[in-house]
Amino acid sequence: MLAVSVIVLPVLLLLVSFQTTLFFSTLTPGQEEVMLYVQDRAAVPLNYTTAEQSHLQDVQKVFQGVDYIFYAVLLVIVVILFYSIKNQLQLSKLCWYGGISTVVFTGILLIAMALSFESSFTLFHTIFFPQGNWTFPVESLLIQTFPLEFFISMGKMIFLQTVLGGSLFIVGGYWLQHASQNRRP
């Protein structure tokens, strides 16, 4: 179970951070319209070109996949917690190591992005949009609506929240370990 929590907790915290960042971000009306579409809560915005609409349809599929992964990971975490809740020492280890793996994983991603955000951005898009319909001219409406600065800002918030969440799990694991040691006769 420890190995699973070391892998699953960073994914869960990253996805929770992604969702909360989207929820609490102040978006322009154009960004809001697109976000409602990719979250499957509105029709495709018609003022975009066919190529841009195609990309937004692909983004919508990625958002749906993220939702499925989120619920699967959440289920795994709930099962782990259910089986670990009675063993405080085991639960402390799960929190401690899961938190450490979250901070390390996020740190590696941050270093990669700091060294070259554009390369990281390109790699991300190559992985999630292999059909290649994600490059647009600077003057396109999609790029004007979502400039690179938007993604940098969102990325910072997502990673900051993820590191904070991982740190809270480290502290919680430390606290649980000392609480369980103080209970022993």
Secondary structure by P-SEA (a helix, b strand, c coil): caaaaaccaaaaaaaaaaaaaaaaccccaaaaaaaaaaaccccccccccaaaaaaaaaaaaaaaaaaaaaaaaaaaaaaaaaaccccaaaaaaaaaaaaaaaaaaaaaaaaaaaacaaaaaaaaaaaacccccccccccccccccccaaaaaaaaaaaaaaaaaaaaaaaaaaaaaaaaaaaacc
